[in-house]
Amino acid sequence: MKQIGKKIRRANKETKFGERNDLAPKVYMGIRQMLFYNEITPGQKIKYQDLADRLDVSITPVIHALKWLEFKGIVHHEPNKGYYVNEVSLQEIREIYETRLVLEVAVLPQTVANLDESSIHRLQTSLNAFEEAVKESDHYGRLMTDMKFHFTLASLSQCRIQLKMLEELFDLLFLKYSRNLVLTSIMETSLQEHQEIFESLKTRNLHEVQKVLSSHLESVKDHILEKFGRMVMNKKQSIFDFHSFL
C-alpha cells in the first residue's frame, strides 16, 4: 500500500507548475489495487478520509474515483451514509460466466480469420505466463494470467464492441470477486485445457476451437459456482451456529 501512495505522490511532484493535475485516474487505479488484493472488501463502508490519507491526496479525487467505480457496478452510494463495496452474488457470478461464454465463442470466427504468426506468438506468450504462475503456485498470478490468456485470445478477433464488454466483465471479476476466485482456485485441469485451446487454434479448425473453449468455460463456471456456493453455505451455517450459541 505504501508503494501505491508513493507512486501517486511522485506523479504529483512531477507535474509542472500550472498544469492541470487530475489525480482522479491515479486514485482510481490505487483503489482498484486495494480491491483486487482485498484491502477493501465486499460490504465494507469506504471512508473517504482514510483513502485520501493512504493515497496522500485530498478527498475530492477520491470521490471522483468512487463515482467511476459506482458507474462500473463495483460500489454503491447510500444517501447520508457514503459509499459501500457491493456484496458478492452467486447469481452475478453465474451471469458473468454465461456472458463470457457467449462473447468469447462468438468472436472465434474472426479470430481464426485474423490468425497469423504474430498473433500465435502473442497467445503463446500469455499461455507461457499462465503456465509459470501455475508452477509457482502463485494464486493471484494464476488468476491474472488466466484472464490475460482469455482476453488475448478474444483480442485477436479485433471485435471492438465485444472486447469492451468482455473487458468490463473481467474488471468486475477482478475487483469484486478476486478473493473468492483465489479461494476457489483455478481448476487443476485449466492449464491442460488452455493448451488444448491453443493447439486447436493453431490448426485453424474453427469447430474444434469453439468446442474446446466452450467446454473449458462451462467447466470453470460449474467449478466456481460449486465452490463459491459451498463457501456461502458454510458462512451462513457459521452465523447460524453463532446465534444458536448465544
Summary of the structure (lengths in Angstrom):
residues: 246
radius of gyration: 20.5
end to end distance: 38.0
largest distance: 65.3
contacts: 712
relative contact order: 0.10
helix: 75%
strand: 4%
